[in-house]
């Protein structure tokens, strides 16, 4: 989601970096977050940002 969000903010960059992003995403395992895990991750991220 974060990668796609960044590309949505700068559509001109999409054509340049989309192949690299596709390659990266193909080489990693993406794990699903439960709602509870997403909430915990959000809280941790907020603490780290402050």
ABEGO torsion letter per residue (X at the ends): XAAAAAAAABAAAAAAAAAAAAAAAAABBBBBBBAAAAAAAAAAAAAAAX
